[in-house]
Amino acid sequence: MCRHLAYIGAETTLAAVVSEPPHGLYEQSWAPRLQRYGTVNADGFGIGWYPAPGSADPAPHPSAQIGT
């Protein structure tokens, strides 16, 4: 199952929108509520952001492991 998150607002940490919410994207990767079969969604993840206001190039960070 694909999960997407877009955030536009005051500067915050990545953890505040990905891993700290009660059922954030991090928890959904290992404890999905709506997955019919299995208990783990081990497809990896990717994160991208625009590092500075007006920057034309995003800063992607693809990964298959948390903490790399």
mmCIF file as gemmi writes it, N, C-alpha and C atoms, coordinates in Angstrom:
data_model
loop_
_atom_site.group_PDB
_atom_site.id
_atom_site.type_symbol
_atom_site.label_atom_id
_atom_site.label_alt_id
_atom_site.label_comp_id
_atom_site.label_asym_id
_atom_site.label_entity_id
_atom_site.label_seq_id
_atom_site.pdbx_PDB_ins_code
_atom_site.Cartn_x
_atom_site.Cartn_y
_atom_site.Cartn_z
_atom_site.occupancy
_atom_site.B_iso_or_equiv
_atom_site.pdbx_formal_charge
_atom_site.auth_seq_id
_atom_site.auth_asym_id
_atom_site.pdbx_PDB_model_num
ATOM 1 N N . MET Axp A 1 ? 0.841 -1.161 0 1 0 ? 1 A 1
ATOM 2 C CA . MET Axp A 1 ? 0 0 0 1 0 ? 1 A 1
ATOM 3 C C . MET Axp A 1 ? 0.897 1.237 0 1 0 ? 1 A 1
ATOM 4 N N . CYS Axp A 2 ? 0.627 2.15 -0.879 1 0 ? 2 A 1
ATOM 5 C CA . CYS Axp A 2 ? 1.397 3.394 -0.95 1 0 ? 2 A 1
ATOM 6 C C . CYS Axp A 2 ? 0.867 4.396 0.062 1 0 ? 2 A 1
ATOM 7 N N . ARG Axp A 3 ? 1.773 5.125 0.633 1 0 ? 3 A 1
ATOM 8 C CA . ARG Axp A 3 ? 1.408 6.202 1.553 1 0 ? 3 A 1
ATOM 9 C C . ARG Axp A 3 ? 2.137 7.454 1.104 1 0 ? 3 A 1
ATOM 10 N N . HIS Axp A 4 ? 1.424 8.558 1.12 1 0 ? 4 A 1
ATOM 11 C CA . HIS Axp A 4 ? 2.017 9.828 0.717 1 0 ? 4 A 1
ATOM 12 C C . HIS Axp A 4 ? 1.714 10.86 1.789 1 0 ? 4 A 1
ATOM 13 N N . LEU Axp A 5 ? 2.635 11.775 1.959 1 0 ? 5 A 1
ATOM 14 C CA . LEU Axp A 5 ? 2.457 12.857 2.91 1 0 ? 5 A 1
ATOM 15 C C . LEU Axp A 5 ? 3.005 14.124 2.285 1 0 ? 5 A 1
ATOM 16 N N . ALA Axp A 6 ? 2.247 15.176 2.325 1 0 ? 6 A 1
ATOM 17 C CA . ALA Axp A 6 ? 2.717 16.493 1.887 1 0 ? 6 A 1
ATOM 18 C C . ALA Axp A 6 ? 2.529 17.443 3.056 1 0 ? 6 A 1
ATOM 19 N N . TYR Axp A 7 ? 3.528 18.258 3.304 1 0 ? 7 A 1
ATOM 20 C CA . TYR Axp A 7 ? 3.452 19.197 4.421 1 0 ? 7 A 1
ATOM 21 C C . TYR Axp A 7 ? 3.842 20.575 3.93 1 0 ? 7 A 1
ATOM 22 N N . ILE Axp A 8 ? 2.961 21.53 4.159 1 0 ? 8 A 1
ATOM 23 C CA . ILE Axp A 8 ? 3.253 22.932 3.889 1 0 ? 8 A 1
ATOM 24 C C . ILE Axp A 8 ? 2.902 23.674 5.162 1 0 ? 8 A 1
ATOM 25 N N . GLY Axp A 9 ? 3.872 24.301 5.751 1 0 ? 9 A 1
ATOM 26 C CA . GLY Axp A 9 ? 3.602 25.01 6.996 1 0 ? 9 A 1
ATOM 27 C C . GLY Axp A 9 ? 4.881 25.502 7.624 1 0 ? 9 A 1
ATOM 28 N N . ALA Axp A 10 ? 4.782 25.82 8.894 1 0 ? 10 A 1
ATOM 29 C CA . ALA Axp A 10 ? 5.943 26.299 9.633 1 0 ? 10 A 1
ATOM 30 C C . ALA Axp A 10 ? 7.022 25.221 9.674 1 0 ? 10 A 1
ATOM 31 N N . GLU Axp A 11 ? 8.27 25.665 9.788 1 0 ? 11 A 1
ATOM 32 C CA . GLU Axp A 11 ? 9.386 24.723 9.838 1 0 ? 11 A 1
ATOM 33 C C . GLU Axp A 11 ? 9.196 23.761 11.006 1 0 ? 11 A 1
ATOM 34 N N . THR Axp A 12 ? 9.435 22.483 10.746 1 0 ? 12 A 1
ATOM 35 C CA . THR Axp A 12 ? 9.278 21.447 11.768 1 0 ? 12 A 1
ATOM 36 C C . THR Axp A 12 ? 10.287 20.339 11.5 1 0 ? 12 A 1
ATOM 37 N N . THR Axp A 13 ? 10.329 19.358 12.349 1 0 ? 13 A 1
ATOM 38 C CA . THR Axp A 13 ? 11.23 18.229 12.126 1 0 ? 13 A 1
ATOM 39 C C . THR Axp A 13 ? 10.526 17.161 11.303 1 0 ? 13 A 1
ATOM 40 N N . LEU Axp A 14 ? 11.298 16.332 10.654 1 0 ? 14 A 1
ATOM 41 C CA . LEU Axp A 14 ? 10.74 15.217 9.902 1 0 ? 14 A 1
ATOM 42 C C . LEU Axp A 14 ? 10.013 14.257 10.844 1 0 ? 14 A 1
ATOM 43 N N . ALA Axp A 15 ? 10.564 14.039 12.015 1 0 ? 15 A 1
ATOM 44 C CA . ALA Axp A 15 ? 9.937 13.147 12.996 1 0 ? 15 A 1
ATOM 45 C C . ALA Axp A 15 ? 8.547 13.626 13.396 1 0 ? 15 A 1
ATOM 46 N N . ALA Axp A 16 ? 8.339 14.928 13.451 1 0 ? 16 A 1
ATOM 47 C CA . ALA Axp A 16 ? 7.046 15.477 13.866 1 0 ? 16 A 1
ATOM 48 C C . ALA Axp A 16 ? 5.922 15.121 12.902 1 0 ? 16 A 1
ATOM 49 N N . VAL Axp A 17 ? 6.25 14.838 11.659 1 0 ? 17 A 1
ATOM 50 C CA . VAL Axp A 17 ? 5.207 14.492 10.691 1 0 ? 17 A 1
ATOM 51 C C . VAL Axp A 17 ? 5.251 13.032 10.245 1 0 ? 17 A 1
ATOM 52 N N . VAL Axp A 18 ? 6.342 12.321 10.526 1 0 ? 18 A 1
ATOM 53 C CA . VAL Axp A 18 ? 6.468 10.929 10.069 1 0 ? 18 A 1
ATOM 54 C C . VAL Axp A 18 ? 6.381 9.919 11.212 1 0 ? 18 A 1
ATOM 55 N N . SER Axp A 19 ? 7.125 10.11 12.283 1 0 ? 19 A 1
ATOM 56 C CA . SER Axp A 19 ? 7.195 9.067 13.312 1 0 ? 19 A 1
ATOM 57 C C . SER Axp A 19 ? 6.516 9.407 14.637 1 0 ? 19 A 1
ATOM 58 N N . GLU Axp A 20 ? 6.257 10.664 14.933 1 0 ? 20 A 1
ATOM 59 C CA . GLU Axp A 20 ? 5.662 11.019 16.223 1 0 ? 20 A 1
ATOM 60 C C . GLU Axp A 20 ? 4.135 10.951 16.285 1 0 ? 20 A 1
ATOM 61 N N . PRO Axp A 21 ? 3.388 11.16 15.194 1 0 ? 21 A 1
ATOM 62 C CA . PRO Axp A 21 ? 1.926 11.05 15.289 1 0 ? 21 A 1
ATOM 63 C C . PRO Axp A 21 ? 1.514 9.632 15.724 1 0 ? 21 A 1
ATOM 64 N N . PRO Axp A 22 ? 0.365 9.497 16.409 1 0 ? 22 A 1
ATOM 65 C CA . PRO Axp A 22 ? -0.065 8.191 16.926 1 0 ? 22 A 1
ATOM 66 C C . PRO Axp A 22 ? -0.086 7.067 15.886 1 0 ? 22 A 1
ATOM 67 N N . HIS Axp A 23 ? -0.486 7.348 14.675 1 0 ? 23 A 1
ATOM 68 C CA . HIS Axp A 23 ? -0.457 6.325 13.624 1 0 ? 23 A 1
ATOM 69 C C . HIS Axp A 23 ? 0.21 6.916 12.377 1 0 ? 23 A 1
ATOM 70 N N . GLY Axp A 24 ? 1.408 7.466 12.583 1 0 ? 24 A 1
ATOM 71 C CA . GLY Axp A 24 ? 2.162 8.101 11.512 1 0 ? 24 A 1
ATOM 72 C C . GLY Axp A 24 ? 2.667 7.096 10.487 1 0 ? 24 A 1
ATOM 73 N N . LEU Axp A 25 ? 3.329 7.607 9.47 1 0 ? 25 A 1
ATOM 74 C CA . LEU Axp A 25 ? 3.807 6.745 8.384 1 0 ? 25 A 1
ATOM 75 C C . LEU Axp A 25 ? 4.763 5.665 8.874 1 0 ? 25 A 1
ATOM 76 N N . TYR Axp A 26 ? 5.591 5.983 9.856 1 0 ? 26 A 1
ATOM 77 C CA . TYR Axp A 26 ? 6.523 4.984 10.379 1 0 ? 26 A 1
ATOM 78 C C . TYR Axp A 26 ? 5.764 3.796 10.976 1 0 ? 26 A 1
ATOM 79 N N . GLU Axp A 27 ? 4.775 4.069 11.822 1 0 ? 27 A 1
ATOM 80 C CA . GLU Axp A 27 ? 4 2.971 12.417 1 0 ? 27 A 1
ATOM 81 C C . GLU Axp A 27 ? 3.209 2.22 11.356 1 0 ? 27 A 1
ATOM 82 N N . GLN Axp A 28 ? 2.689 2.929 10.37 1 0 ? 28 A 1
ATOM 83 C CA . GLN Axp A 28 ? 1.92 2.271 9.316 1 0 ? 28 A 1
ATOM 84 C C . GLN Axp A 28 ? 2.766 1.263 8.548 1 0 ? 28 A 1
ATOM 85 N N . SER Axp A 29 ? 4.084 1.456 8.5 1 0 ? 29 A 1
ATOM 86 C CA . SER Axp A 29 ? 4.939 0.528 7.765 1 0 ? 29 A 1
ATOM 87 C C . SER Axp A 29 ? 5.045 -0.828 8.454 1 0 ? 29 A 1
ATOM 88 N N . TRP Axp A 30 ? 4.86 -0.896 9.759 1 0 ? 30 A 1
ATOM 89 C CA . TRP Axp A 30 ? 4.945 -2.19 10.45 1 0 ? 30 A 1
ATOM 90 C C . TRP Axp A 30 ? 3.661 -2.588 11.159 1 0 ? 30 A 1
ATOM 91 N N . ALA Axp A 31 ? 2.683 -1.704 11.266 1 0 ? 31 A 1
ATOM 92 C CA . ALA Axp A 31 ? 1.411 -2.043 11.907 1 0 ? 31 A 1
ATOM 93 C C . ALA Axp A 31 ? 0.259 -1.396 11.144 1 0 ? 31 A 1
ATOM 94 N N . PRO Axp A 32 ? 0.098 -1.742 9.87 1 0 ? 32 A 1
ATOM 95 C CA . PRO Axp A 32 ? -0.967 -1.118 9.083 1 0 ? 32 A 1
ATOM 96 C C . PRO Axp A 32 ? -2.345 -1.572 9.552 1 0 ? 32 A 1
ATOM 97 N N . ARG Axp A 33 ? -3.271 -0.642 9.633 1 0 ? 33 A 1
ATOM 98 C CA . ARG Axp A 33 ? -4.631 -0.971 10.074 1 0 ? 33 A 1
ATOM 99 C C . ARG Axp A 33 ? -5.485 -1.543 8.955 1 0 ? 33 A 1
ATOM 100 N N . LEU Axp A 34 ? -5.208 -1.173 7.718 1 0 ? 34 A 1
ATOM 101 C CA . LEU Axp A 34 ? -6.085 -1.553 6.615 1 0 ? 34 A 1
ATOM 102 C C . LEU Axp A 34 ? -5.496 -2.607 5.677 1 0 ? 34 A 1
ATOM 103 N N . GLN Axp A 35 ? -4.345 -3.165 5.986 1 0 ? 35 A 1
ATOM 104 C CA . GLN Axp A 35 ? -3.731 -4.186 5.139 1 0 ? 35 A 1
ATOM 105 C C . GLN Axp A 35 ? -4.452 -5.506 5.367 1 0 ? 35 A 1
ATOM 106 N N . ARG Axp A 36 ? -4.942 -6.122 4.297 1 0 ? 36 A 1
ATOM 107 C CA . ARG Axp A 36 ? -5.748 -7.341 4.437 1 0 ? 36 A 1
ATOM 108 C C . ARG Axp A 36 ? -4.934 -8.559 4.834 1 0 ? 36 A 1
ATOM 109 N N . TYR Axp A 37 ? -3.739 -8.712 4.289 1 0 ? 37 A 1
ATOM 110 C CA . TYR Axp A 37 ? -2.941 -9.908 4.547 1 0 ? 37 A 1
ATOM 111 C C . TYR Axp A 37 ? -1.567 -9.508 5.056 1 0 ? 37 A 1
ATOM 112 N N . GLY Axp A 38 ? -1.052 -10.241 6.015 1 0 ? 38 A 1
ATOM 113 C CA . GLY Axp A 38 ? 0.262 -9.96 6.564 1 0 ? 38 A 1
ATOM 114 C C . GLY Axp A 38 ? 0.212 -8.844 7.588 1 0 ? 38 A 1
ATOM 115 N N . THR Axp A 39 ? 1.354 -8.616 8.217 1 0 ? 39 A 1
ATOM 116 C CA . THR Axp A 39 ? 1.418 -7.573 9.235 1 0 ? 39 A 1
ATOM 117 C C . THR Axp A 39 ? 2.51 -6.554 8.975 1 0 ? 39 A 1
ATOM 118 N N . VAL Axp A 40 ? 3.334 -6.787 7.978 1 0 ? 40 A 1
ATOM 119 C CA . VAL Axp A 40 ? 4.437 -5.871 7.701 1 0 ? 40 A 1
ATOM 120 C C . VAL Axp A 40 ? 4.395 -5.442 6.246 1 0 ? 40 A 1
ATOM 121 N N . ASN Axp A 41 ? 4.558 -4.172 6.013 1 0 ? 41 A 1
ATOM 122 C CA . ASN Axp A 41 ? 4.663 -3.637 4.664 1 0 ? 41 A 1
ATOM 123 C C . ASN Axp A 41 ? 6.119 -3.238 4.47 1 0 ? 41 A 1
ATOM 124 N N . ALA Axp A 42 ? 6.933 -4.144 3.964 1 0 ? 42 A 1
ATOM 125 C CA . ALA Axp A 42 ? 8.381 -3.949 3.907 1 0 ? 42 A 1
ATOM 126 C C . ALA Axp A 42 ? 8.869 -3.519 2.529 1 0 ? 42 A 1
ATOM 127 N N . ASP Axp A 43 ? 8.251 -2.514 1.964 1 0 ? 43 A 1
ATOM 128 C CA . ASP Axp A 43 ? 8.631 -2.054 0.633 1 0 ? 43 A 1
ATOM 129 C C . ASP Axp A 43 ? 9.643 -0.923 0.654 1 0 ? 43 A 1
ATOM 130 N N . GLY Axp A 44 ? 10.101 -0.506 1.814 1 0 ? 44 A 1
ATOM 131 C CA . GLY Axp A 44 ? 11.036 0.604 1.897 1 0 ? 44 A 1
ATOM 132 C C . GLY Axp A 44 ? 10.308 1.937 1.849 1 0 ? 44 A 1
ATOM 133 N N . PHE Axp A 45 ? 11.084 3.001 1.718 1 0 ? 45 A 1
ATOM 134 C CA . PHE Axp A 45 ? 10.485 4.327 1.703 1 0 ? 45 A 1
ATOM 135 C C . PHE Axp A 45 ? 11.437 5.31 1.04 1 0 ? 45 A 1
ATOM 136 N N . GLY Axp A 46 ? 10.955 6.474 0.789 1 0 ? 46 A 1
ATOM 137 C CA . GLY Axp A 46 ? 11.784 7.55 0.257 1 0 ? 46 A 1
ATOM 138 C C . GLY Axp A 46 ? 11.28 8.877 0.789 1 0 ? 46 A 1
ATOM 139 N N . ILE Axp A 47 ? 12.182 9.802 0.958 1 0 ? 47 A 1
ATOM 140 C CA . ILE Axp A 47 ? 11.835 11.127 1.457 1 0 ? 47 A 1
ATOM 141 C C . ILE Axp A 47 ? 12.499 12.148 0.55 1 0 ? 47 A 1
ATOM 142 N N . GLY Axp A 48 ? 11.774 13.196 0.234 1 0 ? 48 A 1
ATOM 143 C CA . GLY Axp A 48 ? 12.342 14.28 -0.561 1 0 ? 48 A 1
ATOM 144 C C . GLY Axp A 48 ? 11.878 15.611 -0.014 1 0 ? 48 A 1
ATOM 145 N N . TRP Axp A 49 ? 12.695 16.625 -0.145 1 0 ? 49 A 1
ATOM 146 C CA . TRP Axp A 49 ? 12.319 17.948 0.335 1 0 ? 49 A 1
ATOM 147 C C . TRP Axp A 49 ? 13.056 18.999 -0.47 1 0 ? 49 A 1
ATOM 148 N N . TYR Axp A 50 ? 12.59 20.219 -0.381 1 0 ? 50 A 1
ATOM 149 C CA . TYR Axp A 50 ? 13.266 21.351 -0.995 1 0 ? 50 A 1
ATOM 150 C C . TYR Axp A 50 ? 14.077 22.027 0.102 1 0 ? 50 A 1
ATOM 151 N N . PRO Axp A 51 ? 15.407 22.008 0.011 1 0 ? 51 A 1
ATOM 152 C CA . PRO Axp A 51 ? 16.26 22.443 1.109 1 0 ? 51 A 1
ATOM 153 C C . PRO Axp A 51 ? 16.247 23.942 1.405 1 0 ? 51 A 1
ATOM 154 N N . ALA Axp A 52 ? 15.895 24.763 0.446 1 0 ? 52 A 1
ATOM 155 C CA . ALA Axp A 52 ? 15.898 26.21 0.675 1 0 ? 52 A 1
ATOM 156 C C . ALA Axp A 52 ? 14.726 26.837 -0.066 1 0 ? 52 A 1
ATOM 157 N N . PRO Axp A 53 ? 14.18 27.919 0.453 1 0 ? 53 A 1
ATOM 158 C CA . PRO Axp A 53 ? 13.084 28.588 -0.249 1 0 ? 53 A 1
ATOM 159 C C . PRO Axp A 53 ? 13.488 28.946 -1.679 1 0 ? 53 A 1
ATOM 160 N N . GLY Axp A 54 ? 12.634 28.603 -2.624 1 0 ? 54 A 1
ATOM 161 C CA . GLY Axp A 54 ? 12.908 28.91 -4.021 1 0 ? 54 A 1
ATOM 162 C C . GLY Axp A 54 ? 13.835 27.933 -4.716 1 0 ? 54 A 1
ATOM 163 N N . SER Axp A 55 ? 14.275 26.887 -4.04 1 0 ? 55 A 1
ATOM 164 C CA . SER Axp A 55 ? 15.168 25.908 -4.651 1 0 ? 55 A 1
ATOM 165 C C . SER Axp A 55 ? 14.421 25.119 -5.721 1 0 ? 55 A 1
ATOM 166 N N . ALA Axp A 56 ? 15.042 24.955 -6.867 1 0 ? 56 A 1
ATOM 167 C CA . ALA Axp A 56 ? 14.402 24.246 -7.975 1 0 ? 56 A 1
ATOM 168 C C . ALA Axp A 56 ? 14.593 22.734 -7.881 1 0 ? 56 A 1
ATOM 169 N N . ASP Axp A 57 ? 15.608 22.285 -7.159 1 0 ? 57 A 1
ATOM 170 C CA . ASP Axp A 57 ? 15.921 20.861 -7.098 1 0 ? 57 A 1
ATOM 171 C C . ASP Axp A 57 ? 15.606 20.291 -5.717 1 0 ? 57 A 1
ATOM 172 N N . PRO Axp A 58 ? 14.778 19.231 -5.661 1 0 ? 58 A 1
ATOM 173 C CA . PRO Axp A 58 ? 14.511 18.597 -4.367 1 0 ? 58 A 1
ATOM 174 C C . PRO Axp A 58 ? 15.727 17.813 -3.895 1 0 ? 58 A 1
ATOM 175 N N . ALA Axp A 59 ? 15.748 17.48 -2.619 1 0 ? 59 A 1
ATOM 176 C CA . ALA Axp A 59 ? 16.818 16.678 -2.035 1 0 ? 59 A 1
ATOM 177 C C . ALA Axp A 59 ? 16.237 15.312 -1.682 1 0 ? 59 A 1
ATOM 178 N N . PRO Axp A 60 ? 16.275 14.334 -2.603 1 0 ? 60 A 1
ATOM 179 C CA . PRO Axp A 60 ? 15.678 13.024 -2.325 1 0 ? 60 A 1
ATOM 180 C C . PRO Axp A 60 ? 16.561 12.176 -1.42 1 0 ? 60 A 1
ATOM 181 N N . HIS Axp A 61 ? 15.94 11.301 -0.659 1 0 ? 61 A 1
ATOM 182 C CA . HIS Axp A 61 ? 16.66 10.345 0.179 1 0 ? 61 A 1
ATOM 183 C C . HIS Axp A 61 ? 15.921 9.01 0.138 1 0 ? 61 A 1
ATOM 184 N N . PRO Axp A 62 ? 16.156 8.189 -0.891 1 0 ? 62 A 1
ATOM 185 C CA . PRO Axp A 62 ? 15.505 6.877 -0.939 1 0 ? 62 A 1
ATOM 186 C C . PRO Axp A 62 ? 16.22 5.899 -0.011 1 0 ? 62 A 1
ATOM 187 N N . SER Axp A 63 ? 15.478 4.99 0.583 1 0 ? 63 A 1
ATOM 188 C CA . SER Axp A 63 ? 16.072 4.013 1.482 1 0 ? 63 A 1
ATOM 189 C C . SER Axp A 63 ? 15.189 2.779 1.585 1 0 ? 63 A 1
ATOM 190 N N . ALA Axp A 64 ? 15.787 1.664 1.92 1 0 ? 64 A 1
ATOM 191 C CA . ALA Axp A 64 ? 15.035 0.442 2.188 1 0 ? 64 A 1
ATOM 192 C C . ALA Axp A 64 ? 15.159 0.063 3.656 1 0 ? 64 A 1
ATOM 193 N N . GLN Axp A 65 ? 15.91 0.859 4.424 1 0 ? 65 A 1
ATOM 194 C CA . GLN Axp A 65 ? 16.095 0.587 5.844 1 0 ? 65 A 1
ATOM 195 C C . GLN Axp A 65 ? 15.927 1.878 6.629 1 0 ? 65 A 1
ATOM 196 N N . ILE Axp A 66 ? 15.341 1.783 7.778 1 0 ? 66 A 1
ATOM 197 C CA . ILE Axp A 66 ? 15.213 2.95 8.642 1 0 ? 66 A 1
ATOM 198 C C . ILE Axp A 66 ? 16.553 3.209 9.305 1 0 ? 66 A 1
ATOM 199 N N . GLY Axp A 67 ? 16.95 4.451 9.323 1 0 ? 67 A 1
ATOM 200 C CA . GLY Axp A 67 ? 18.19 4.83 9.978 1 0 ? 67 A 1
ATOM 201 C C . GLY Axp A 67 ? 19.406 4.831 9.078 1 0 ? 67 A 1
ATOM 202 N N . THR Axp A 68 ? 19.227 4.737 7.771 1 0 ? 68 A 1
ATOM 203 C CA . THR Axp A 68 ? 20.382 4.783 6.874 1 0 ? 68 A 1
ATOM 204 C C . THR Axp A 68 ? 20.449 6.109 6.178 1 0 ? 68 A 1
